[in-house]
């Protein structure tokens, strides 16, 4: 092998090592593992459901993401690092939808807000990490979980007939 080819190979290898490592991890960040969550409603994939995993141990290494058309999301820790640390998590899931009870109102500056508000398709109990009954435990290796949102998990309508 010529010296030119050897130097070219060394430059490519060095560049791959530095560029392929992704963003620098924060100090103290634990090892993270691939984690996919699938959200369905009565077995049908739920697109654009927002999923968050909040650690039960109180650490700052939360993870989250938004489901695609297949109802699945590959979670990222701190919204940037692909994967989730080992541990038990409370799982919050919400699916943004237009709020049928929204009415235009003035904000703190007296300006009329004209953008429609939103709420979650699912009962807000499932959107709050402090109240959600949904949990998962991430272990070393590849992780996959499915949460099937049932009819009784939908937000209750407050409209009167």
N, C-alpha and C positions, 0 to 999 in steps of 0.2 A: 504494500500500500504506500503510495507517495505521501510526502509530507503535506502536500496541498490537500489531499483527500482526508488525511488524518486530522488536520486543523479544521476543515469544513465539518467533519463528523463531530469533533469536540465542540464547535460553536453551536451546532444544531442541538446536541445533547444538553449543553448548558442552557440554551434558550428554552428548550422544552421543560427542563427542570424548574426554571424560574417562572415561566409563563404558565405552565400547567398546574401550578400549585394553588391557584385561585387566590382570593384575598387573604391577607394575614389574619390569623385567628386572634381574638382578644385573649389577653392574659387570663389564665385559669380556666379557659374553656375546656370542658371534658371532651373525650372522644365522642363523636357522633356517628350514628348508623342510619342507613337508608330506611325511610319510613313513609309508607303510602297509606292514605285513608280514602275509603270509598264511601260516599254519602248517597243513599238511595231513599226514595219515598215509595213504600209498598213495592220494593224491588226495582223501581225505575231510577236510572241515574239522575242526580240532581246537579244541574249546571250552575256555576257561579255561587255555590255555597261557600261561605267563609268559615274556615276551621282554625281554631287555636288550641294548642296544648299548653296548659299552665302547670308547671311542676308542683307536685304535692309537697316537696321538701322546701318550698319557698325560694329556691334558687332563681337566678335571673335568666336561666337558659330556656326561655319559652320558645315555641315553634309555631308555625302556621303556614297558611296558603289558601288558595281559592281553587275549587274544583273546576275541571274542564268539562267538555261535552260528554265525556265518559263517566262523569261523577267522581273522578279520582283526582287526588292532589298528592304530589311529592312534597313533603314538608321540609321547610328550611328553618333552622334555628336563627333567631334574631333577624329574620326575613332575608338573610344573606348566605348562610352556610348550609349547604344541602345535607340534611340529616337531622337526627334528634338524639340527644343524650339518653343514656339508660336511666330508667326511673318510671315512677307512676305519675300519671297526669290526669287532670280534669280536662275534659274535652268540651269546648264550647263550639256550637255550630249555629250559624244564622244564615238565612237566605234573604237578601234584601229584595223587597217588593215595594211598589208604590203604596203609600198609606192612604186607604180609602177615606179616612176621617180628616185628612189634611185640609186646612183652610188657610188662605193667605193671611199673613199677620205682619205686624211691624216688629223689626228687630230692635236691639238696644239703642241704635242710632236713629230710630224713627223711620227707617227705610222699609218700605213694603217688600217682604220676601215673596217672590213669585215662583221660585223653584219648588216643585212638589217635594213633600217630605217622603220619607220611607220608613218602613218597619221591617220586621222579619216575618217570613212565611211561618216559621216555627215559633212556638211559644217562647217568649223571651227568657224563660227559665233556662233554656238550653243555650242561650247566648252568653250567659253570665258564668264565668268560671267558679264563682262562689256558690251558685245555686244549681248548676248542671249536675244531673246524676250520672252523666256519661263519663267513663274513665277508660284508660288503657295503660298498659305497662310495656315500655320499650325495653328490649333486651339487646345484648350484643349480637350483631348480625342483621339480617334483613327483616324488617317488620312490616306487616300489612294488617289493617283493621277495616271492618265495615260497620257503618252505623246506618241502620234502616229506620228512617223517621216514619212513624205511623200516623194515621189520621188523628189519634188522640194527642199527638204532639204539636198539632197546628195551633196557631194563635187563635184564641177565642174571640169571636166577633162581639163587639159591644153595641152594634146597631140594633135598634128596636123596630119591629114591624108594626 
